[in-house]
Amino acid sequence: MKTDKNTIDKTEKKSGGKPVSYKKDLIFIGIFLAVGLILAAVVFLGKKAGNSVTVSVSGKEVISFSLDEDLEYMIEGKDGGKNLLIIKDGKAWIEEANCRDGLCINMGKIDSVGQSGICLPNEVVVSIGSDEVTDEGPDVVVY
């Protein structure tokens, strides 16, 4: 097969006449994926399972429950707002709410320390905590 002198390979045209090397691209993608996997492992393996649910309305703690007990509790929110809290199988979630947007219902189930379900119109916060006292040292040291 003859090659015409006027025909230029597309890869050579893009790289200024040099053959295109994908080796650096593959190395970059490999490093990027490795960092992503490490971060995902830290996030998912670093979760602490909670054992208590705290309900707050308008910034004041109203009641706390254990995640070990299955129950339904109607939360009285701001201005007559109502949220139905369900605790079942070690997870908590808001099943029903009479707020205008209903976003709190779609927040899903929570079970790890630090997670929360929030209904802004009713000023309701359902948060997961732990009764465990750990002596892991200070969070931050400032000199």
HELIX and SHEET records of a PDB file:
HELIX    1   1 LYS A   10  LYS A   14  1                                   5    
HELIX    2   2 LYS A   23  LEU A   45  1                                  23    
HELIX    3   3 LYS A   78  GLY A   80  5                                   3    
HELIX    4   4 ILE A  105  MET A  107  5                                   3    
SHEET    1   A 4 LYS A  60  SER A  66  0                                        
SHEET    2   A 4 SER A  52  VAL A  57 -1                                        
SHEET    3   A 4 VAL A 124  GLY A 129 -1                                        
SHEET    4   A 4 SER A 116  CYS A 119 -1                                        
SHEET    1   B 3 LEU A  71  GLU A  76  0                                        
SHEET    2   B 3 LYS A  82  LYS A  88 -1                                        
SHEET    3   B 3 LYS A  91  ALA A  97 -1                                        
END                                                                             
